[in-house]
Every structure is written in C-alpha cells, then in structure tokens.
C-alpha cells in the first residue's frame, strides 16, 4: 500500500510540472485589445505550448520564470516587455513586437517586428487608386523619416521637423501639395498639432493621410493601419522556426506587410476627391 501511495504522489507531482511547463513565454498585458489580436494570430502559426505573463509579474525575475517554465523562447509585446526580455541571457531567443518603430538593440539572438506603416505603402496605394494626388508631403522628425521614409519616391517629399511648433509651421507652408502624410511621431503629433492640421487641411482642401482609425474618424482622408492578427501570425511562424533551430540570429527589424484601410468618404466629398469603388470594397471601414 505505501508503494501505491508514493507512486500516486509522484504522478501528481509530475503532472503538475508538465502542466506548468511552456515552450514559449509571452510577456504582454493580455488585457489590451492589440495584444489579444496578436495572440489570436500567434495561435494560428505557433505550434508550441505557451504561457502569458504581464510585465509586472516578471519584473526583476524573468530569467527565473523562464528557467522554472523550461521555456525555450520568449516573445515580448510592447516596449516595457521588450526592456525586460533584453535582460535575459543571449542563449534564450527573444522575438519582439508591438513597438512603433524598431529600437536600437545590440543583444544577439533577438528579432523583431515593428508596427509603423512605411511611407512606401501609402505611395503605392495613392499611385494605384488616387492618381489625382500627384505630390504627397510627409512631415516628421528626422528619426522617423529615416526609418519610415527612406525609400526614394517621385510621389513623396519628406520634410524634417524637430518639435510641435516646427510641425505646425511646416504644415502651414505646404500649400502646393496634394496631400500631407502623417507618421506616428508622438514627439510632434500632439492633439494641438492635429487640431491645427485638420483646420488647415479643410481650409485648403489638402487631405491628410492619417496614422490611425481615429484620425480618419476625425477627418483624415484615409489611414493604413497594421493588421495585428497578421503580425501575430508572422511572429508565430518565426517563433516556430526559431524553436527548431534554437536561434533567431540578429536580423534587421521587419516592418508590417498587411494593413487595414480606413476611409472618410465625407472628407473625400468635401475635397472633391474621387474614391474608386475598388478602394471602398477593400476598406476595413468607411466613415461615415
């Protein structure tokens, strides 16, 4: 009888360990909608067991949690989660996502995907569907321009600014362009800057190409917003490959490749811009 009891206890303990083990740790705030969408995509392509921790749960002890879980890879979503993941030993592969632009990282065995839409995606959309917009100005800080507007295009002209005052001043000077493209540069794209931009946009009938669905609701002509579920699929596929090889190397951070289009038809009507039916069909949503 004692042998049976001992065997039962061992089985229970082993079961507890196996339930706790996870091949992949996801560090993220699981309550955020974008995280939910990325996680939804991850499940479609990541063929491994996972466990999610919030940054607060692993702050100061992430390496210990990784060891306890027996995790072979860490996925960090958001800058706070990334900062924690970068403290791990380089033997542990780290894949990051949900950062606006790629941070400077020297840690080996780290790969990542950023969320900001490159200007080339907008210029291609305009070229194909909105040929009346022949000259698009993009206004942002030099750092954002270097990352997101580094591909030469006869359609797009870049204008560098350092702060909100310079941003508003530059937008006021752009009276000979067909559209103004915004970048997710929080250093210059404040609520005040946006209010001024909307006023100037409608006064001069120069449409804004926004960053978010919110911008479109507020009056921007359109916005290309990263498809977060697809981001999760890409990260999941990359993680599956990394689990097989044990290393992700240190590739250059990758931009998004799939987007959701939002349109403001009222803005188009007021500015006499013809939106082709094909563009309306592929849009995620049209306002109003």
N, C-alpha and C positions, 0 to 999 in steps of 0.2 A: 504493500500500500504506500509506504513512504516514497518508493521509487516512482510510482504513478503521479503522486502529488508534485514531486520535484520535476518530473518531465512536463507536467502541465504548466508549472510556473515558468519553466524555460521557454515553452512555446508562447506563452502570453508575452513574456519579455521580448522575444524575437519578433512577434507580431507587432508590438509597439514600436520597435525600432524600424521595421520595414515600412510602417505607415508614416513614420516621420521623415524618412529619407526622401530627398528630392534631387534629381539630376541638375535642375536649374532653379536658381533663386531669382525671383523678380523683385526688385526694390522699387516701390512706387506707392503713391497714395491711391489705393484701389477705389476710393470714393469719387474720384474725378472722372467726368464723362470721357475725356480723351484717353485716359488710362483704360477705362472699360472697353473702348473701341479698339485700342491697340491689343489688349488682351484677347479680345474676340478674334482678331486676325492671327495672333500667335497660336491659338488653339488649332487653327486650320493647317498650319505647316510645321509646328514644333512637335516632333514625335518623341517626347520625353516627359517625365514627371516634373511638376513644378510646385513651388510654394511661394506665396507673395508675402513680403514684409513691407511695412511702411518705413520710411527713413527714420522716424522716431524710435521704432522698435529695434533697430540695429545700429543706432548711432553709438560709436565707441566700442562695439563688439561684433562688427560684421564678420571679421575673419573667424571668430569663434563660432558664429552661427553657421558659416559656410562649412567649417570642419564638422560640426555636430550633425548637419544635414547630409554630409557626404556629397555636397554639390560639386559639380564639375564645371559649372559655368554660371556667370552672373549677368543678368540683364537689368540695367538701370534705366529708369524712365524719369526724365527731369533732371535739372541741374543739381538739385540737392542730392538726389540719389546717385548721380554720377560722381559728385565730390566724395561720397562715401566709398563708392566702388573703386575709385582710383587709389585708395589706401591699401587695397588688397595686394598680396604678393603677386608678382608678374606671372607666376606659374598658373594662376587662375584666369581663364579667358573672360574678358568683360566686353559686352556689347551694349552700347547706349543708344537712347532715342529720346524723342520729345524735348529736344533743345532747339531753339530757334535757328541759331547759326552754330557751326562747328567750333568748339573751343580748342585752344592750343593744348595738345596732350603729348607728353613725351613717354608715357608709360607704354611698354611693349605689350603685346597680346591684348590690344584694345582696338575695337572697331565701332563705328557709329554711323547714325543716320540723323540728319537734321530736317527741320520742318519748313523752313522758309522757302517760298517759291522763287526759283531763279527768274530773272527778267526774260530769259530766252523763251520760257513757256508763254509769257504774255505776248511777246513779239510774234511768236508763231501763231497764236490764236488770232491776233489782230491781222496779221498778214493773210490768213486764210479766210476769215469771216467778216472783218471790218476794214476793208481796203480804203475807206474814206479817211481813216486815221493814219495818215502818212508819216507823221512826226510825233513820237512819244518822248516826253521828258521824264526821267527818273531822278528823284531828289532824295538824297540820304547822306549820312556820314560816309567818310572815305572807307571806313572798315566794312560797312555793309555793301558799298559799291564794289569793293574788291572781291567780296565773296559771291555776291548775287548778280552783279552786272559786269562780269569780267569777260564776257564773250562779245566781240565786236558785232554790231548790227547797224545797217544803214537806217533802220527804223527808229532806233533808240539813241538818245543823247543823255549822258549822265552829268548831273550837277551835284558837286560835293558841298555839304554844309556842316557846320560844327555844332550848332545849337538850334533851339526853337526859333529864336529871333532871326537867324540867318535863313532857316527853312521858310518861314512866312514871307520874308523879304524876297527870297528866290521865287517862290510861287507867284508873288505879285508881278515879278518881272517877266514871267513866261506867258506872254500874250501872243506869241507867234507859233504855238504848238497846237497839235490836235487833241492831245490827251496828256494827263500827268499821272505817272505810275508811282505808287507809294510802296515803300518797303517796311517790314516790321521793325523799324528802328525806334525803340521806345525812348531813346535819348532826344529825339526831335519830334516824334509823332505823338505829342501830348493832346489832351482834349481841347486845349486852347488852339493849338496848331490845326487840328481837324476842323474846328468851328470856322476858323478863318479860311481854310481850304474849301470847305463846302460853299461858303458865301462867294468866294472868288470864282469857283467852278460854275455856279449857276449864273452869276452876273456876266461872265464872259462866254458862257456856253462851251467851256472846255471840260470835258468829263474827267473824273477821277477814276483810276483803276485801283481798286482798294486791296486790302490785305485779308479782310475777313467778311463773313456773312453780315456782321454788324455794320460794317462800312457800307455795304450795299443797301441795307435797310435804311441807313441814314442819308443815302443819296448818291453814293458812288455808282458808276455805270455797271461795273462788274467786279468780281473777285475770283481768283483761282485759289481754292483752299485745299490744303493737303488732305488726302483720303487717309484717315487714321487707321482704319481697318486694314488697308493695304500696307501701311507702314508695319503693322503687326505681322502680316503675312511675310513681308520681306525679312524682318528681324528673325522670325521663327525659322524660315528657311536657312538663313545664315547661321543661326544657332545650331540647327540640326547638323549642318556640315562641320561646324566647329567641334561639336561633341565627338564626331568621328575622328577628327584629326588631332584634337586636343589643343588647338592653337588657332587664333584668328589673325595672327600677324599684327601688322600695324598699318592697314590700308588708309588711304585718304577718306575722310568722312564723306558719305554719299548724300546727295540731295534727293528729295522725293521725286517720284516719276508718275504718280497718279493723283489726279486732283478732282475736286468737286467745283463746278461752276455755278456761281450765283449771279443773277441779272436783276437790274432795276429797270423795268420797262417804262415806268413813269419818267425817269430821268432821260431815257432814250427819246421818248416823245417830246419832252420839253426842249431837248437839244437837237431835235431833228436828225437823230441817228437811226438808221435803219438796222434793226436786228434781224438777221435772216432766220427763217423757220428752223433750219438745221441747228442753229445755236440754241434756240429756245428748247428744242427737243432734247438736247444733251445736257441742259442745265439741271442741276440738282433742285433748284428752286428759282422762281421768277417773282419779283416784287413789283408792284402789287398785283 
